[in-house]
Amino acid sequence: MESGSEDQPRLTGAERGKLRSLAQTLDPKVFVGKAGVNAGIANLLAEAFRNADLVKVRFTAEREEMDKQAQELAKLTESEVIGTVGRTATFFKLGSDAE
């Protein structure tokens, strides 16, 4: 399932690994509660992408539901999920400030 935008090529495994290592020290900037993903959450993530290419998002949903919500959020923000640990997902969007 492609979650990146059409003009942004998919990341290789090595690139994903490098980004995951860079994300280890980051704190979550967006929190998804019981209501799940909606336009407001997508706007918060889009705003976070104005300051950084890597953003962590914390979910309250169980793992299977969290994976669905993360993919939905990636589609809404035209970003890519590069990894998940527990209930936290890391999203990547390159050069979002050039839009």
N, C-alpha and C positions, 0 to 999 in steps of 0.2 A: 504494500500500500504506500503510495507516494504521498508524502506530507509536505514536501517542499514546493515552492512555486515553479512554474514552467521555465522561467528564465534563470533559475538557480539550480545548478546541477546537484545531484545527490552526493552526499559525503561518502568518502571511502571509509573503510574500517579503521585505517590508521588515523585519518582526520578526526573521526569520532572519538577514538581513544585519546588523542591529544586534547580535544575539547573537554572530555570528561575529566581528565587530570587537571585542567585549568579550573574547572567548575567545583572541584572539591572544597576549595576555601570560600566559596560563595555562600551567602545566606539566602533563603527564599525571599523573594520580593513580592510575590503574588500568592494569595491564599484562596483556595476554592473550598467553600463550605458545603453544607448539606444541600443547598439549592442547586449545586452543580455548575456547569459551564453555561454562561449566558453572555449577552453582548457587553455587559458591564465588565465582566472578568476579562473578556477579549480586549476591551479598551485599556484596562489596567496593564495587561501584558504588552500591548502595542506601545503604551507610554514607557514602560520599562525598557523596551527595545530602543527607544530614543537615546538612552544613556549607556546601553551596553549591548553587545551582540549575544552574550550568554546570560540567560535568566533562569533562576530556579523557581519552581512553582510547587507549593505544598498543597496536598489534597487531603480531605477527611474521609473520602470514600474508600471502600475496600479495594484490594489490588486489581481485580478484574474490571470493576467499574472505573477505577482510576485510569487504567490503560485506555478505555474507551473515551473518557473525558479528556485525556491528554491528546489523543489523536484529533478529537473534535476541536480542541483549542488550537492545535497546530494548524488545522485547516482554516479556522477563522482568522488567524493572524499571519497566515502564509509563512509559517516557520517550520522547524523540524525538531522533533523530539530526539535528542541524542543519547539519552539514557535515563534510567529510573533507579532509585535506591529507596526501598521502603515505600513511603507515601510521597516522595518528592521526585519530580521530573525536571530534567534540565532541557530547556528549549534554546535553539540557536537560530538566529536570523542575521545574515551578513549584510552589512551596509544599509541598514534600515534608515539611517539618517539622510541618505541620498535621495529618498523618495520625494 
